[in-house]
């Protein structure tokens, strides 16, 4: 980071960057109220930050503590949002099962569906046709109901 002051360690700068980006996510217009920091939390962090910045000498350790405090609050909200509410664990299992050959029959069925298709020269609709064959293979196996197939 070329504009980073020499008395701010790189690890601290990365924490500040992560925290700032996470706060911006919480401020997005589509964010729910319980995903945002409360006024009390914001005021608490601002008063701690104000104390650090008004000291005679900037203490990187004290600044690190303030950033860690804010970062842990934000990280717990992001964890709840991504892991719990977006059901990340289930989505990762589905990805593993279908796309990393945990259920290799999907790709076997897809290859069986497309043997003659791939032997032909590519047309201008090749991507759409490939997607159609992929959905057809998923339908034959009964896994088209998996939530990620609507996005493929």
Backbone as a chain_set.jsonl record, in Angstrom:
{"seq": "XXXXXXXXXXXXXXXXXXXXXXXXXXXXXXXXXXXXXXXXXXXXXXXXXXXXXXXXXXXXXXXXXXXXXXXXXXXXXXXXXXXXXXXXXXXXXXXXXXXXXXXXXXXXXXXXXXXXXXXXXXXXXXXXXXXXXXXXXXXXXXXXXXXXXXXX", "coords": {"N": [[0.847, -1.176, 0.0], [0.963, 1.886, -1.122], [0.389, 4.458, -0.044], [0.305, 4.226, 2.645], [0.875, 5.228, 5.939], [4.024, 4.988, 7.628], [3.963, 4.289, 10.331], [1.713, 2.795, 10.709], [0.976, -0.5, 10.846], [0.912, -3.027, 8.253], [-0.875, -5.18, 8.633], [-2.757, -4.038, 10.365], [-3.764, -2.034, 8.715], [-5.018, -3.629, 6.797], [-7.025, -4.79, 8.377], [-8.501, -2.492, 8.969], [-9.369, -1.827, 6.409], [-10.956, -4.1, 5.75], [-12.914, -3.861, 7.76], [-14.038, -1.36, 7.165], [-15.131, -1.9, 4.62], [-16.994, -3.847, 5.356], [-18.691, -2.372, 6.997], [-19.747, -0.693, 5.085], [-21.254, -2.551, 3.621], [-23.226, -3.084, 5.495], [-24.497, -0.651, 5.45], [-25.83, -0.574, 3.117], [-28.685, 0.131, 1.079], [-30.508, -2.009, 0.9], [-30.023, -3.491, 3.127], [-31.073, -5.05, 6.12], [-32.511, -3.787, 9.163], [-31.527, -5.024, 11.527], [-29.081, -5.884, 10.656], [-27.442, -3.778, 10.641], [-25.208, -1.519, 12.382], [-25.995, -0.409, 15.667], [-27.05, 2.825, 16.931], [-25.902, 3.294, 19.438], [-23.693, 1.544, 19.376], [-22.232, 2.652, 17.268], [-21.716, 5.236, 18.298], [-20.19, 4.497, 20.535], [-17.883, 3.355, 19.339], [-17.001, 5.569, 17.89], [-16.374, 7.339, 19.993], [-14.294, 5.955, 21.245], [-12.464, 5.889, 19.137], [-12.071, 8.608, 18.797], [-10.776, 9.189, 21.202], [-8.376, 7.798, 20.805], [-7.318, 9.176, 18.61], [-7.028, 11.748, 19.603], [-5.008, 11.642, 21.373], [-1.651, 12.428, 22.488], [0.383, 11.057, 21.132], [-0.022, 8.853, 18.432], [-1.149, 5.716, 19.067], [-0.512, 2.699, 17.773], [-1.203, 0.217, 18.75], [-3.374, 0.747, 20.463], [-5.175, 1.799, 18.581], [-5.455, -0.484, 17.023], [-6.846, -2.088, 18.826], [-9.319, -0.736, 18.994], [-10.185, -0.967, 16.342], [-10.315, -3.757, 16.17], [-12.396, -4.239, 17.977], [-14.619, -3.073, 16.667], [-14.507, -4.551, 14.334], [-15.053, -7.162, 15.221], [-17.727, -6.916, 15.981], [-18.936, -6.32, 13.531], [-18.156, -8.572, 12.045], [-19.531, -10.648, 13.329], [-22.142, -10.061, 12.606], [-21.974, -10.311, 9.8], [-21.293, -13.017, 9.658], [-23.631, -14.231, 10.678], [-25.424, -13.401, 8.724], [-24.369, -14.472, 6.289], [-23.662, -17.212, 6.822], [-25.711, -18.327, 8.434], [-28.329, -17.194, 7.65], [-28.215, -17.138, 4.827], [-27.747, -19.727, 4.415], [-25.242, -21.029, 3.998], [-23.73, -23.39, 4.507], [-25.364, -25.505, 3.574], [-25.511, -24.784, 0.878], [-22.832, -25.066, 0.114], [-22.499, -27.833, 0.453], [-24.259, -28.745, -1.522], [-22.951, -27.747, -3.814], [-20.581, -29.218, -3.664], [-21.603, -31.835, -3.891], [-22.845, -31.879, -6.471], [-21.196, -30.504, -8.36], [-18.542, -31.027, -7.794], [-18.295, -33.626, -8.215], [-19.315, -35.216, -6.171], [-21.69, -36.333, -6.552], [-21.395, -37.882, -9.09], [-23.0, -38.829, -11.091], [-24.534, -36.837, -12.272], [-22.837, -35.473, -14.065], [-22.124, -37.626, -15.644], [-24.559, -38.283, -16.803], [-25.011, -35.865, -18.15], [-22.891, -35.93, -19.981], [-23.649, -38.18, -21.45], [-25.975, -37.168, -22.575], [-24.956, -35.259, -24.315], [-23.267, -36.335, -26.246], [-23.574, -36.554, -29.085], [-24.107, -33.894, -29.586], [-21.726, -32.486, -28.916], [-20.121, -33.436, -30.899], [-20.798, -32.092, -33.124], [-20.194, -29.1, -35.117], [-19.643, -25.943, -33.502], [-22.371, -23.783, -32.998], [-23.999, -20.552, -33.2], [-25.597, -20.506, -31.004], [-24.508, -22.134, -29.074], [-23.815, -21.989, -26.339], [-26.288, -21.617, -25.05], [-27.582, -23.96, -25.889], [-25.956, -25.899, -24.679], [-26.459, -25.343, -22.024], [-29.151, -26.041, -21.954], [-28.98, -28.813, -22.377], [-27.662, -29.48, -20.03], [-29.57, -28.826, -18.073], [-31.526, -30.627, -18.85], [-30.259, -33.041, -18.243], [-30.127, -32.762, -15.463], [-32.85, -32.814, -14.895], [-33.523, -35.411, -15.687], [-32.253, -36.819, -13.682], [-33.606, -35.981, -11.503], [-32.814, -33.847, -9.949], [-33.262, -31.218, -10.449], [-34.629, -29.552, -8.824], [-32.962, -28.533, -6.942], [-31.811, -25.597, -5.387], [-29.769, -24.062, -6.628], [-29.849, -24.655, -9.312], [-31.575, -23.012, -10.642], [-30.06, -20.844, -11.13], [-28.179, -21.543, -12.935]], "CA": [[0.0, 0.0, 0.0], [1.919, 2.98, -1.269], [0.069, 5.673, 0.71], [0.167, 3.843, 4.048], [1.905, 5.814, 6.805], [4.95, 3.953, 8.102], [3.677, 3.892, 11.706], [0.548, 1.904, 10.701], [1.372, -1.805, 10.29], [0.112, -3.505, 7.134], [-1.967, -6.005, 9.16], [-3.763, -3.115, 10.887], [-4.389, -1.395, 7.553], [-5.925, -4.613, 6.194], [-8.185, -4.877, 9.277], [-9.286, -1.266, 8.772], [-9.996, -1.944, 5.096], [-12.036, -5.088, 5.88], [-13.963, -3.298, 8.61], [-14.712, -0.318, 6.407], [-15.954, -2.533, 3.592], [-18.109, -4.518, 6.024], [-19.623, -1.326, 7.426], [-20.446, -0.262, 3.865], [-22.259, -3.571, 3.314], [-24.322, -2.854, 6.431], [-25.189, 0.605, 5.128], [-26.511, -0.712, 1.823], [-30.128, 0.393, 1.232], [-31.267, -3.254, 1.032], [-29.682, -4.149, 4.387], [-32.112, -4.993, 7.148], [-32.166, -2.976, 10.334], [-30.715, -5.772, 12.487], [-27.745, -6.109, 10.087], [-26.7, -2.521, 10.787], [-24.763, -1.159, 13.729], [-26.929, 0.473, 16.363], [-26.5, 4.154, 17.226], [-25.028, 3.156, 20.615], [-22.437, 0.93, 18.937], [-21.51, 3.653, 16.464], [-21.226, 6.273, 19.212], [-19.119, 3.913, 21.341], [-16.677, 3.236, 18.509], [-16.532, 6.92, 17.592], [-15.726, 7.927, 21.166], [-12.999, 5.264, 21.404], [-11.604, 6.369, 18.051], [-11.753, 9.992, 19.12], [-9.772, 9.157, 22.262], [-7.101, 7.367, 20.207], [-6.804, 10.212, 17.716], [-6.721, 12.986, 20.312], [-3.829, 11.425, 22.226], [-0.444, 13.131, 22.018], [1.009, 10.196, 20.12], [-0.918, 7.819, 17.938], [-0.748, 4.382, 19.482], [-1.006, 1.695, 16.823], [-1.809, -0.866, 19.533], [-4.689, 1.211, 20.899], [-5.978, 1.869, 17.36], [-5.726, -1.874, 16.677], [-7.898, -2.551, 19.735], [-10.59, -0.123, 18.577], [-10.567, -1.586, 15.074], [-10.716, -5.137, 16.491], [-13.707, -4.189, 18.61], [-15.604, -2.834, 15.616], [-14.434, -5.669, 13.401], [-15.743, -8.327, 15.777], [-19.17, -6.65, 15.907], [-19.334, -6.441, 12.129], [-17.943, -9.945, 11.602], [-20.61, -11.495, 13.836], [-23.318, -9.797, 11.763], [-21.727, -10.926, 8.499], [-21.369, -14.467, 9.849], [-25.049, -14.587, 10.784], [-26.048, -13.137, 7.437], [-23.883, -15.378, 5.243], [-23.673, -18.624, 7.193], [-27.004, -18.756, 8.971], [-29.499, -16.803, 6.872], [-28.057, -17.527, 3.424], [-27.607, -21.183, 4.438], [-23.99, -21.298, 3.291], [-23.299, -24.782, 4.641], [-26.159, -26.313, 2.646], [-25.109, -24.439, -0.489], [-21.524, -25.678, -0.147], [-22.71, -29.273, 0.277], [-24.839, -28.934, -2.853], [-21.879, -27.549, -4.794], [-19.694, -30.387, -3.595], [-22.292, -33.018, -4.406], [-23.153, -31.864, -7.89], [-20.175, -29.968, -9.249], [-17.23, -31.61, -7.508], [-18.474, -35.046, -8.466], [-19.834, -35.985, -5.048], [-22.722, -37.088, -7.26], [-20.854, -37.886, -10.448], [-23.991, -39.233, -12.083], [-25.007, -35.663, -13.003], [-21.96, -35.228, -15.206], [-22.219, -38.786, -16.525], [-25.799, -38.096, -17.551], [-24.777, -34.728, -19.032], [-22.044, -36.386, -21.088], [-24.474, -39.059, -22.283], [-26.902, -36.292, -23.295], [-24.298, -34.348, -25.257], [-22.287, -37.016, -27.101], [-23.723, -36.12, -30.483], [-24.077, -32.431, -29.614], [-20.343, -32.024, -28.927], [-19.469, -33.875, -32.14], [-21.163, -31.128, -34.165], [-19.506, -27.805, -35.014], [-20.32, -24.968, -32.64], [-23.231, -22.786, -33.624], [-24.019, -19.309, -32.44], [-26.369, -20.742, -29.782], [-23.881, -23.275, -28.401], [-23.895, -21.845, -24.878], [-27.689, -21.857, -24.665], [-27.857, -25.378, -26.113], [-25.249, -26.638, -23.638], [-27.228, -25.135, -20.795], [-30.367, -26.835, -22.102], [-28.601, -30.214, -22.126], [-27.332, -29.616, -18.608], [-30.855, -28.845, -17.35], [-32.186, -31.884, -19.185], [-29.601, -34.088, -17.44], [-30.575, -32.575, -14.076], [-34.244, -33.259, -14.827], [-33.521, -36.882, -15.751], [-31.805, -37.355, -12.385], [-34.5, -35.52, -10.451], [-32.154, -32.887, -9.057], [-33.472, -29.859, -10.951], [-35.24, -28.751, -7.76], [-31.925, -27.908, -6.111], [-31.985, -24.165, -5.563], [-28.778, -23.405, -7.463], [-30.079, -24.919, -10.737], [-32.263, -21.876, -11.254], [-29.055, -19.82, -11.429], [-27.233, -22.096, -13.904]], "C": [[0.893, 1.24, 0.0], [1.633, 4.204, -0.398], [-0.092, 5.4, 2.206], [1.269, 4.499, 4.881], [2.764, 4.709, 7.433], [4.656, 3.483, 9.528], [2.4, 3.044, 11.824], [0.989, 0.579, 10.075], [0.408, -2.252, 9.181], [-1.075, -4.337, 7.628], [-3.104, -5.128, 9.694], [-4.496, -2.422, 9.737], [-5.371, -2.344, 6.874], [-7.176, -4.798, 7.051], [-9.099, -3.672, 9.083], [-10.035, -1.346, 7.448], [-11.161, -2.925, 5.14], [-13.213, -4.498, 6.647], [-14.743, -2.22, 7.868], [-15.611, -0.886, 5.324], [-17.171, -3.216, 4.205], [-19.142, -3.506, 6.516], [-20.419, -0.827, 6.223], [-21.521, -1.263, 3.458], [-23.476, -3.365, 4.214], [-25.109, -1.602, 6.149], [-25.947, 0.534, 3.805], [-28.013, -0.526, 2.026], [-30.974, -0.873, 1.418], [-30.975, -3.988, 2.338], [-30.815, -3.988, 5.39], [-31.601, -4.231, 8.357], [-31.274, -3.73, 11.316], [-29.344, -6.163, 11.936], [-26.858, -4.875, 10.232], [-26.23, -2.343, 12.222], [-25.807, -0.243, 14.364], [-26.248, 1.823, 16.61], [-25.549, 4.092, 18.42], [-23.682, 2.556, 20.235], [-21.596, 1.92, 18.146], [-20.914, 4.726, 17.362], [-20.092, 5.755, 20.091], [-17.811, 3.828, 20.581], [-16.114, 4.617, 18.204], [-15.854, 7.567, 18.782], [-14.38, 7.264, 21.44], [-12.004, 5.766, 20.364], [-11.171, 7.799, 18.306], [-10.677, 10.067, 20.199], [-8.403, 8.77, 21.714], [-6.496, 8.501, 19.39], [-6.444, 11.508, 18.433], [-5.537, 12.837, 21.267], [-2.627, 12.149, 21.634], [0.259, 12.37, 20.91], [0.016, 9.135, 19.715], [-0.364, 6.46, 18.33], [-1.368, 3.361, 18.538], [-1.697, 0.557, 17.569], [-3.214, -0.481, 19.99], [-5.648, 1.294, 19.706], [-6.376, 0.459, 16.919], [-6.849, -2.431, 17.55], [-9.267, -2.008, 19.349], [-11.095, -0.775, 17.292], [-11.022, -3.028, 15.301], [-12.103, -5.187, 17.111], [-14.809, -4.01, 17.566], [-15.661, -4.019, 14.659], [-15.163, -6.892, 13.935], [-17.256, -8.142, 15.748], [-19.679, -6.858, 14.482], [-19.227, -7.892, 11.666], [-19.049, -10.867, 12.104], [-21.889, -11.282, 13.027], [-23.154, -10.44, 10.386], [-21.818, -12.449, 8.578], [-22.825, -14.91, 9.88], [-25.726, -14.452, 9.423], [-25.657, -14.186, 6.389], [-24.06, -16.846, 5.614], [-25.061, -19.087, 7.616], [-28.156, -18.45, 8.012], [-29.393, -17.194, 5.402], [-27.803, -19.019, 3.287], [-26.358, -21.639, 3.671], [-23.593, -22.765, 3.349], [-24.05, -25.687, 3.658], [-25.763, -26.041, 1.202], [-23.757, -25.061, -0.836], [-21.635, -27.189, -0.334], [-23.301, -29.567, -1.09], [-23.794, -28.76, -3.946], [-20.946, -28.749, -4.832], [-20.352, -31.603, -4.238], [-22.432, -33.002, -5.922], [-21.982, -31.463, -8.772], [-18.774, -30.49, -8.979], [-17.32, -33.121, -7.488], [-18.776, -35.863, -7.218], [-20.973, -36.854, -5.55], [-22.332, -37.061, -8.735], [-21.853, -38.269, -11.507], [-24.552, -38.043, -12.856], [-24.141, -35.426, -14.235], [-21.955, -36.419, -16.169], [-23.463, -38.672, -17.406], [-25.656, -36.946, -18.556], [-23.94, -35.157, -20.234], [-22.808, -37.314, -22.016], [-25.427, -38.243, -23.15], [-26.224, -35.57, -24.456], [-23.291, -35.016, -26.186], [-22.392, -36.533, -28.543], [-23.638, -34.596, -30.605], [-22.645, -31.913, -29.701], [-19.584, -32.471, -30.177], [-19.75, -32.893, -33.275], [-20.333, -29.855, -34.035], [-20.323, -26.84, -34.155], [-21.154, -24.009, -33.461], [-23.239, -21.535, -32.772], [-24.805, -19.45, -31.139], [-25.78, -21.874, -28.94], [-23.998, -23.178, -26.879], [-25.305, -22.151, -24.371], [-28.027, -23.339, -24.804], [-27.171, -26.248, -25.063], [-25.998, -26.533, -22.316], [-28.514, -25.964, -20.825], [-30.082, -28.31, -21.823], [-28.288, -30.449, -20.647], [-28.614, -29.69, -17.775], [-31.616, -30.139, -17.635], [-31.578, -33.039, -18.376], [-30.036, -33.992, -15.977], [-32.004, -33.056, -13.901], [-34.32, -34.78, -14.85], [-33.125, -37.492, -14.423], [-32.692, -36.903, -11.231], [-33.861, -34.521, -9.509], [-32.326, -31.451, -9.543], [-34.117, -28.964, -9.907], [-34.208, -28.096, -6.859], [-31.873, -26.419, -6.44], [-30.968, -23.508, -6.488], [-29.006, -23.666, -8.938], [-30.835, -23.787, -11.406], [-31.283, -20.789, -11.662], [-28.05, -20.298, -12.48], [-27.761, -21.88, -15.302]], "O": [[1.498, 1.583, 1.015], [2.567, 4.925, -0.046], [-0.574, 6.257, 2.946], [2.453, 4.353, 4.576], [2.266, 3.623, 7.729], [5.062, 2.382, 9.9], [2.045, 2.62, 12.924], [1.339, 0.542, 8.896], [-0.769, -1.89, 9.187], [-2.175, -4.208, 7.09], [-4.278, -5.441, 9.496], [-5.713, -2.247, 9.789], [-6.436, -1.92, 6.424], [-8.274, -4.946, 6.513], [-10.321, -3.812, 9.038], [-11.207, -0.976, 7.374], [-12.239, -2.625, 4.628], [-14.364, -4.623, 6.231], [-15.971, -2.178, 7.938], [-16.729, -0.409, 5.129], [-18.262, -3.168, 3.636], [-20.343, -3.767, 6.452], [-21.618, -0.571, 6.327], [-22.591, -0.864, 2.997], [-24.615, -3.459, 3.759], [-26.265, -1.489, 6.558], [-26.628, 1.486, 3.424], [-28.56, -0.974, 3.033], [-32.041, -0.815, 2.029], [-31.61, -5.002, 2.629], [-31.431, -2.928, 5.492], [-30.396, -4.06, 8.537], [-30.355, -3.14, 11.885], [-28.525, -6.718, 12.669], [-25.657, -4.936, 9.971], [-26.778, -2.935, 13.151], [-26.419, 0.586, 13.69], [-25.027, 1.942, 16.51], [-24.511, 4.754, 18.423], [-22.643, 3.008, 20.716], [-20.384, 2.009, 18.341], [-19.747, 5.088, 17.213], [-19.139, 6.484, 20.365], [-16.754, 4.181, 21.105], [-14.901, 4.823, 18.249], [-14.86, 8.274, 18.614], [-13.425, 7.939, 21.826], [-10.844, 6.034, 20.678], [-10.021, 8.157, 18.052], [-9.774, 10.901, 20.127], [-7.388, 9.342, 22.109], [-5.294, 8.757, 19.472], [-5.639, 12.289, 17.925], [-5.118, 13.809, 21.896], [-2.587, 12.445, 20.439], [0.673, 12.937, 19.899], [-0.701, 8.584, 20.55], [0.756, 6.104, 17.965], [-2.585, 3.181, 18.507], [-2.673, -0.006, 17.072], [-4.138, -1.291, 19.912], [-6.809, 0.898, 19.818], [-7.509, 0.238, 16.491], [-7.708, -3.166, 17.063], [-10.259, -2.737, 19.376], [-12.277, -1.095, 17.168], [-11.998, -3.474, 14.699], [-12.895, -6.078, 16.803], [-15.814, -4.72, 17.588], [-16.738, -4.433, 14.23], [-15.827, -7.592, 13.171], [-17.992, -9.101, 15.517], [-20.713, -7.488, 14.26], [-20.114, -8.386, 10.971], [-19.465, -11.775, 11.385], [-22.636, -12.231, 12.792], [-24.092, -11.044, 9.867], [-22.355, -13.092, 7.677], [-23.208, -15.854, 9.188], [-26.515, -15.311, 9.03], [-26.516, -14.721, 5.688], [-24.553, -17.636, 4.809], [-25.521, -20.143, 7.183], [-28.88, -19.359, 7.607], [-30.401, -17.549, 4.793], [-27.659, -19.526, 2.175], [-26.425, -22.52, 2.813], [-23.162, -23.328, 2.343], [-23.446, -26.53, 2.994], [-25.687, -26.965, 0.392], [-23.56, -25.531, -1.956], [-20.949, -27.764, -1.178], [-22.898, -30.525, -1.751], [-23.754, -29.539, -4.898], [-20.572, -29.229, -5.902], [-19.731, -32.311, -5.031], [-22.164, -34.006, -6.581], [-21.799, -32.043, -9.843], [-17.906, -30.405, -9.847], [-16.531, -33.803, -6.834], [-18.528, -37.069, -7.194], [-21.2, -37.958, -5.054], [-22.891, -36.296, -9.52], [-21.605, -38.069, -12.696], [-25.006, -38.213, -13.988], [-24.662, -35.203, -15.328], [-21.8, -36.237, -17.377], [-23.413, -38.935, -18.608], [-26.13, -37.049, -19.687], [-24.242, -34.791, -21.37], [-22.641, -37.25, -23.234], [-25.663, -38.576, -24.312], [-26.862, -35.302, -25.473], [-22.527, -34.32, -26.855], [-21.39, -36.147, -29.145], [-23.155, -34.075, -31.61], [-22.369, -30.997, -30.475], [-18.516, -31.936, -30.476], [-19.027, -32.866, -34.271], [-19.821, -29.561, -32.954], [-21.549, -26.927, -34.101], [-20.707, -23.489, -34.483], [-22.566, -21.468, -31.744], [-24.69, -18.598, -30.258], [-26.502, -22.505, -28.168], [-24.252, -24.18, -26.21], [-25.479, -22.862, -23.38], [-28.685, -23.91, -23.934], [-27.749, -27.233, -24.606], [-26.146, -27.516, -21.589], [-28.908, -26.528, -19.805], [-30.844, -28.975, -21.122], [-28.616, -31.498, -20.092], [-28.725, -30.522, -16.875], [-32.278, -30.679, -16.749], [-32.3, -33.908, -17.886], [-30.284, -35.008, -15.329], [-32.339, -33.644, -12.873], [-35.103, -35.372, -14.107], [-33.607, -38.567, -14.068], [-32.547, -37.387, -10.108], [-34.32, -34.361, -8.377], [-31.607, -30.558, -9.093], [-34.153, -27.745, -10.077], [-34.543, -27.196, -6.089], [-31.889, -26.026, -7.606], [-31.278, -22.477, -7.085], [-28.418, -22.971, -9.767], [-30.744, -23.62, -12.623], [-31.626, -19.908, -12.45], [-27.164, -19.541, -12.874], [-27.115, -22.273, -16.274]]}, "num_chains": 1, "name": "protein.A"}
